[in-house]
Amino acid sequence: SHSHVDIKIHSAERSDTGFYQCVASSSKDEDSSETVQVIVRKKTTIESSQEPIDALEGGTITVQCNHNTDPEIQESLSVNWFKDGREIRDDDRIIKKQSELIIKDLKQS
Protein backbone atom coordinates (compact mmCIF):
# COMPACT_ATOMS: atom_id res chain seq x y z
CA SER A 1 0.00 0.00 0.00
CA HIS A 2 1.09 3.58 -0.63
CA SER A 3 1.75 5.93 2.24
CA HIS A 4 2.71 9.57 2.00
CA VAL A 5 5.12 11.41 4.28
CA ASP A 6 5.80 15.16 4.09
CA ILE A 7 8.58 17.27 5.49
CA LYS A 8 7.62 20.88 6.15
CA ILE A 9 10.15 23.64 6.72
CA HIS A 10 8.59 26.68 8.34
CA SER A 11 10.29 30.09 8.00
CA ALA A 12 12.74 28.70 5.45
CA GLU A 13 16.19 30.27 5.45
CA ARG A 14 18.85 30.28 2.78
CA SER A 15 20.84 27.82 4.90
CA ASP A 16 18.01 25.29 4.32
CA THR A 17 19.17 25.01 0.68
CA GLY A 18 20.47 21.53 -0.08
CA PHE A 19 19.64 17.99 -1.13
CA TYR A 20 16.95 16.25 0.92
CA GLN A 21 16.70 12.49 0.78
CA CYS A 22 13.81 10.27 1.79
CA VAL A 23 14.85 6.67 2.49
CA ALA A 24 12.18 4.01 2.99
CA SER A 25 13.33 0.71 4.42
CA SER A 26 11.74 -2.43 5.73
CA SER A 27 13.02 -5.80 6.80
CA LYS A 28 11.24 -7.41 3.83
CA ASP A 29 12.84 -5.60 0.84
CA GLU A 30 15.63 -3.31 -0.30
CA ASP A 31 15.86 0.34 0.76
CA SER A 32 14.21 2.78 -1.62
CA SER A 33 15.17 6.43 -1.75
CA GLU A 34 14.35 9.67 -3.50
CA THR A 35 16.41 12.88 -3.47
CA VAL A 36 15.01 16.36 -3.99
CA GLN A 37 17.02 19.55 -4.35
CA VAL A 38 15.65 22.51 -2.40
CA ILE A 39 16.81 26.02 -3.29
CA VAL A 40 15.82 28.83 -0.92
CA ARG A 41 16.12 32.23 -2.59
CA LYS A 42 16.58 35.59 -0.93
CA LYS A 43 13.33 37.53 -0.61
CA THR A 44 13.06 40.76 -2.56
CA THR A 45 13.20 43.74 -0.22
CA ILE A 46 12.86 47.47 -0.78
CA GLU A 47 14.94 49.97 1.16
CA SER A 48 12.67 52.77 2.26
CA SER A 49 14.68 55.56 3.81
CA GLN A 50 13.51 58.37 1.59
CA GLU A 51 12.78 61.90 2.66
CA PRO A 52 9.72 63.69 1.25
CA ILE A 53 10.49 65.29 -2.11
CA ASP A 54 9.84 69.03 -2.37
CA ALA A 55 9.34 70.20 -5.94
CA LEU A 56 7.98 73.12 -7.90
CA GLU A 57 5.15 73.01 -10.41
CA GLY A 58 6.53 72.46 -13.91
CA GLY A 59 9.68 70.81 -12.54
CA THR A 60 10.90 67.21 -12.77
CA ILE A 61 11.28 64.69 -9.94
CA THR A 62 12.84 61.24 -9.68
CA VAL A 63 11.46 58.78 -7.12
CA GLN A 64 13.90 55.97 -6.31
CA CYS A 65 12.93 52.34 -5.69
CA ASN A 66 15.99 50.59 -4.25
CA HIS A 67 15.17 46.90 -4.31
CA ASN A 68 17.42 43.95 -3.46
CA THR A 69 16.57 40.81 -5.40
CA ASP A 70 18.18 37.39 -5.59
CA PRO A 71 20.23 37.42 -8.85
CA GLU A 72 18.60 34.15 -9.95
CA ILE A 73 15.12 35.72 -9.97
CA GLN A 74 16.13 39.21 -11.14
CA GLU A 75 14.88 38.53 -14.68
CA SER A 76 11.38 37.64 -13.48
CA LEU A 77 11.07 40.72 -11.25
CA SER A 78 8.39 43.21 -12.19
CA VAL A 79 7.97 46.58 -10.53
CA ASN A 80 4.67 48.46 -10.61
CA TRP A 81 4.24 52.06 -9.52
CA PHE A 82 1.22 53.38 -7.61
CA LYS A 83 0.08 56.84 -6.52
CA ASP A 84 -2.43 57.07 -3.66
CA GLY A 85 -3.22 53.35 -4.09
CA ARG A 86 -3.90 53.51 -7.84
CA GLU A 87 -1.52 52.15 -10.47
CA ILE A 88 0.23 54.90 -12.44
CA ARG A 89 -0.55 54.82 -16.15
CA ASP A 90 2.04 55.57 -18.79
CA ASP A 91 1.90 59.01 -20.30
CA ASP A 92 4.35 61.34 -21.97
CA ARG A 93 5.28 63.05 -18.68
CA ILE A 94 5.98 59.82 -16.77
CA ILE A 95 8.88 57.41 -17.25
CA LYS A 96 8.53 54.18 -15.27
CA LYS A 97 11.65 52.09 -14.72
CA GLN A 98 12.43 49.19 -12.38
CA SER A 99 14.47 51.36 -10.03
CA GLU A 100 13.03 54.84 -10.56
CA LEU A 101 9.99 56.84 -11.55
CA ILE A 102 10.56 60.13 -13.37
CA ILE A 103 7.75 62.69 -13.59
CA LYS A 104 8.22 65.75 -15.78
CA ASP A 105 6.19 68.97 -15.93
CA LEU A 106 4.80 68.49 -12.41
CA LYS A 107 1.26 69.55 -11.65
CA GLN A 108 -0.27 70.41 -8.28
CA SER A 109 -3.03 68.07 -7.18
C-alpha positions as a printed NumPy array, in Angstrom:
array([[  0.   ,   0.   ,   0.   ],
       [  1.086,   3.583,  -0.629],
       [  1.75 ,   5.926,   2.237],
       [  2.715,   9.566,   1.995],
       [  5.122,  11.414,   4.279],
       [  5.799,  15.156,   4.09 ],
       [  8.579,  17.274,   5.49 ],
       [  7.618,  20.879,   6.153],
       [ 10.147,  23.637,   6.718],
       [  8.593,  26.683,   8.339],
       [ 10.291,  30.091,   8.   ],
       [ 12.742,  28.703,   5.449],
       [ 16.192,  30.266,   5.453],
       [ 18.849,  30.285,   2.784],
       [ 20.845,  27.824,   4.9  ],
       [ 18.015,  25.291,   4.32 ],
       [ 19.166,  25.014,   0.678],
       [ 20.47 ,  21.526,  -0.078],
       [ 19.637,  17.992,  -1.133],
       [ 16.952,  16.251,   0.919],
       [ 16.7  ,  12.486,   0.777],
       [ 13.809,  10.269,   1.794],
       [ 14.846,   6.674,   2.488],
       [ 12.178,   4.009,   2.988],
       [ 13.33 ,   0.708,   4.42 ],
       [ 11.742,  -2.43 ,   5.734],
       [ 13.019,  -5.798,   6.799],
       [ 11.243,  -7.413,   3.831],
       [ 12.836,  -5.6  ,   0.845],
       [ 15.628,  -3.306,  -0.302],
       [ 15.858,   0.336,   0.758],
       [ 14.207,   2.778,  -1.617],
       [ 15.166,   6.43 ,  -1.748],
       [ 14.35 ,   9.668,  -3.498],
       [ 16.414,  12.88 ,  -3.466],
       [ 15.006,  16.363,  -3.993],
       [ 17.023,  19.546,  -4.352],
       [ 15.65 ,  22.513,  -2.4  ],
       [ 16.809,  26.023,  -3.293],
       [ 15.824,  28.83 ,  -0.923],
       [ 16.121,  32.232,  -2.59 ],
       [ 16.583,  35.591,  -0.926],
       [ 13.326,  37.533,  -0.606],
       [ 13.061,  40.763,  -2.56 ],
       [ 13.199,  43.743,  -0.222],
       [ 12.856,  47.472,  -0.777],
       [ 14.937,  49.97 ,   1.157],
       [ 12.666,  52.766,   2.262],
       [ 14.678,  55.555,   3.807],
       [ 13.51 ,  58.372,   1.587],
       [ 12.78 ,  61.897,   2.664],
       [  9.721,  63.69 ,   1.254],
       [ 10.492,  65.288,  -2.115],
       [  9.84 ,  69.034,  -2.37 ],
       [  9.339,  70.199,  -5.942],
       [  7.98 ,  73.123,  -7.9  ],
       [  5.146,  73.007, -10.409],
       [  6.531,  72.456, -13.912],
       [  9.684,  70.809, -12.542],
       [ 10.898,  67.214, -12.77 ],
       [ 11.282,  64.686,  -9.941],
       [ 12.837,  61.245,  -9.683],
       [ 11.459,  58.781,  -7.123],
       [ 13.899,  55.966,  -6.309],
       [ 12.929,  52.336,  -5.687],
       [ 15.994,  50.592,  -4.25 ],
       [ 15.172,  46.901,  -4.308],
       [ 17.418,  43.949,  -3.465],
       [ 16.567,  40.806,  -5.404],
       [ 18.178,  37.385,  -5.593],
       [ 20.233,  37.419,  -8.846],
       [ 18.6  ,  34.149,  -9.954],
       [ 15.125,  35.717,  -9.972],
       [ 16.126,  39.213, -11.135],
       [ 14.881,  38.533, -14.68 ],
       [ 11.384,  37.641, -13.48 ],
       [ 11.073,  40.719, -11.247],
       [  8.385,  43.206, -12.193],
       [  7.974,  46.584, -10.531],
       [  4.667,  48.46 , -10.609],
       [  4.244,  52.059,  -9.522],
       [  1.225,  53.375,  -7.609],
       [  0.08 ,  56.843,  -6.523],
       [ -2.434,  57.069,  -3.659],
       [ -3.215,  53.349,  -4.092],
       [ -3.903,  53.511,  -7.845],
       [ -1.521,  52.153, -10.471],
       [  0.23 ,  54.897, -12.439],
       [ -0.545,  54.823, -16.145],
       [  2.036,  55.571, -18.789],
       [  1.903,  59.01 , -20.301],
       [  4.354,  61.338, -21.975],
       [  5.277,  63.049, -18.678],
       [  5.978,  59.821, -16.769],
       [  8.882,  57.408, -17.249],
       [  8.527,  54.178, -15.268],
       [ 11.654,  52.093, -14.718],
       [ 12.429,  49.194, -12.375],
       [ 14.47 ,  51.356, -10.031],
       [ 13.026,  54.836, -10.56 ],
       [  9.99 ,  56.843, -11.548],
       [ 10.559,  60.131, -13.371],
       [  7.748,  62.689, -13.591],
       [  8.216,  65.751, -15.776],
       [  6.186,  68.968, -15.928],
       [  4.805,  68.493, -12.406],
       [  1.255,  69.551, -11.653],
       [ -0.269,  70.413,  -8.284],
       [ -3.031,  68.067,  -7.176]])
